Amino acid sequence: MVYSQRSRRSWSLPLSLLLLAAWEAGSGQIHYSVPEEAKHGTFVGRIAQDLGLELAELVPRLFRMASKGGGDLLEVNLQNGILFVNSRIDREELCGRSLECSIHLEVIVERPLQVFHVEVEVKDINDNPPVFPVKEQRVLISESRLPDSLFPLEGASDADVGSNSMLTYKLSSNEYFALDVKKNSDDSTQIGLLLRKSLDREETPEHNLFLMATDQGKPELTGTVQLLVTVLDVNDNAPSFGQSEYEVKIFENSDDGTIVIRLNASDRDEGSNGEISYSFNSLVPPIVTNKFRIDSNTGEIVIQGNLDFEKENLYKIRIDATDKGHPPMAGHCTVLVKVLDKNDNVPQIALTSLSLPVREDAQFGTVIALISVSDLDSGANGQVTCSLTPHVPFKLVSTFKNYYSLVLDGTLDRESVASYELVVSARDGGSPSLWATARVSVEVGDVNDNAPVFAQPEYTVFVKENNAPGCHIFTVSARDADAQENARVAYSLVERRVGERALSSYVSVHAESGQVFALQPLDREELELLQFRVSARDAGAPPLGSNVTLQVFVLDENDNAPALLPPPPPSQRVARWVGAGQVVAKVRAVDADSGYNAWLSYELQEAAAAPGGARSAFRVGLYTGEISTTRALDEADAARQRLLVLVKDHGEPALTATATVLLWLEDGGAAPKASSRLVVGPAAAAEAALVDVHVYLVVAICAVSSLLVLTLLVYTALRCSAPRGEGACVPGPARLVCSSAVGSWSSSPRRRRQRVCSGEGPPKADLMAFSPSLPQGPISTDTESSHSFFPVYVVPLGRYITIFSP
């Protein structure tokens, strides 16, 4: 580009600027312009032409060019006279920050010598970006600085000039800072960092920003610098824990010194502001401080007492973490210590609402007791199951969790089992499991379901006649398997008529003791057997009862003397020719008594003996009462014989009667053919009938006695051959029951009872025999009396056969 003094014109040419010479009057200086950083060979101007020099004379005239401080930046082609760029031109290097920058050239030609001045202006191009003095600027800002605080920054510089050096600044996007740009009075630019929002070192201790400077050249060039903003700490942060609440689980009964938790609080402050000390909050109750302690430096919480889940299963511990700043700040957290259960408690059993005693007629499912179980442990350790032992008619029914009902599961019979001792076992589900037991005594309440029972259905009682009024004759006793009132038995007679009189006129029974009393003297001759029933009735509701039969046999006493029957005739006539042994008369007597008391014997009194001690001509049959001759009668015998016959029974004491028999001895008459008895008519017939009865009675007695002896012998043999223990009863002493006047087969003076039993089972039949006690007198040699037998009476008594012998 060529500039003249008078006018300036600018031309744009591709890849170079055409310098047009402008000639002004009075001046020979030529101006060119060239952009800096032009490439080698860039056209500057037609310097030869502009100077008016011919191309041909350039060499001859020794054309040369000198530069002031420009070196060889520019060069002239001598062949075409063009000025071109020879080497890199850096305007900033040549002129620095001067607004105008030119290369002054002196062109010298000789022949003639001429000097021309050429000025080549170096035009600035935007080839230098803005440059900051440092690559990184550090800015220290306290986090306590308030917004709108300004912090100065070092701006950038641009080596170019003009618009190429005019800079604009831009700060990287952020929420805390803005860029403050101000123009100074000297047109310089002052930039600063403006705080728009309070800083938090703990949140962002450093801010990395980028400041970019952009020039206004074409194209624009930029330069950047990193701004490292360091936020300085103040104690504005309290220590903080990772969680506001920590949950720790630990088993009960853990050892002292066991670490529960190690707390770690952090303080975002630095230095002493971030040094933390741990402690329990002042509001922590003593129950916590007694069980735990905390290390102020490490934050470890350890156990210092026994932990019992059943007493306390959760501890809420408030922890303070305090820094050492000024003023100090504290952070807080809560530690929940959950104590885990161990199976260290046995189950507990509680019995309530016992419905005792339990009636034996209670229905199935009747609730007897309520049972609750508990276990202070938890989980499986506190899950309790109940069982009942031994095998009894009861069971446990679960009604709710850990609640059971003891109910009836079978029939009860108080008479079989009056009470039950139950064992309730409770076992938890721990490992190993623990258990507990409780005993329950269940008493069975009585129900009147058993009637009084007598030992046997009937009793045989023997009572002597002529008893005292009100005497005790027997005691009945019934057993009632029930209890208390249901077992209290009252006795009473089952009233009936005995002949024309009421039973109660004969006997009475004591209602409580069961003693039977005879209310009046009994007369066997009037009443031999009194049979009645006694009722036993309990006091239950409704009452139950049973009866027993009493057979009261009235035993004979010798209270009746022998009676002569019928009265004998005043006298009897006997022929003197009667031989010895002839029956001449008979004394008949009866005794209203029985047995020995009715067994009569006859004796002649001494008054009947012959005078002078001669042998008496008569005798009387000991048991028949027949008077017979002992010898043949002779003339010496008195015609009138007075015989005194003593009739005596065998009672104790014996009672007697006396009969006087007058015999008249007569001479002559014919001897009787069939009998020597003198008794004729109705009396003789009665006497014959009585003799027949005696014969039949003797035969019957002997048959029964033989049968009894045979039975006893067979029974004894069976008992001896049977194994021990098979018999159902204990045999009594065997007694023979047949006796005669000369002796008896059993010498028992008392009544004997003999039971005959089979080998097994209850006794089938009993025999009761009574044998007489014979007088210990001399044995008669009388043939008839030596073969006499006493009568035996057989009385059936249900299962017994009672034999009475006179």
Beta strands, then each sheet from edge to edge (+ up, - down):
strand 1: 30-35
strand 2: 43-45
strand 3: 64-67
strand 4: 74-77
strand 5: 82-85
strand 6: 102-109
strand 7: 114-123
strand 8: 136-142
strand 9: 150-153
strand 10: 167-171
strand 11: 177-183
strand 12: 189-195
strand 13: 206-215
strand 14: 222-232
strand 15: 240-241
strand 16: 245-251
strand 17: 259-262
strand 18: 265-266
strand 19: 276-280
strand 20: 292-294
strand 21: 300-303
strand 22: 314-323
strand 23: 330-340
strand 24: 348-352
strand 25: 358-359
strand 26: 367-374
strand 27: 384-389
strand 28: 394-400
strand 29: 403-408
strand 30: 419-428
strand 31: 435-445
strand 32: 453-454
strand 33: 458-464
strand 34: 471-475
strand 35: 478-479
strand 36: 489-494
strand 37: 497-498
strand 38: 501-502
strand 39: 507-509
strand 40: 515-518
strand 41: 529-538
strand 42: 545-555
strand 43: 563-564
strand 44: 572-575
strand 45: 583-586
strand 46: 589-590
strand 47: 601-604
strand 48: 618-620
strand 49: 626-629
strand 50: 640-648
strand 51: 656-666
strand 52: 739-740
strand 53: 743-744
strand 54: 751-756
strand 55: 765-770
strand 56: 793-797
strand 57: 800-804
sheet 1: 1+ 7+ 6- 3+
sheet 2: 2+ 5- 4+
sheet 3: 8+ 14+ 13- 10+
sheet 4: 9+ 12- 11+
sheet 5: 15+ 18-
sheet 6: 16+ 23+ 22- 19+
sheet 7: 17+ 21- 20+
sheet 8: 24+ 26- 29+ 28-
sheet 9: 25+ 31+ 30- 27+
sheet 10: 32+ 35-
sheet 11: 33+ 42+ 41- 36+
sheet 12: 34+ 40- 39+
sheet 13: 37+ 38-
sheet 14: 43+ 46-
sheet 15: 44+ 51+ 50- 47+
sheet 16: 45+ 49- 48+
sheet 17: 52+ 53-
sheet 18: 54+ 55- 57- 56+
end
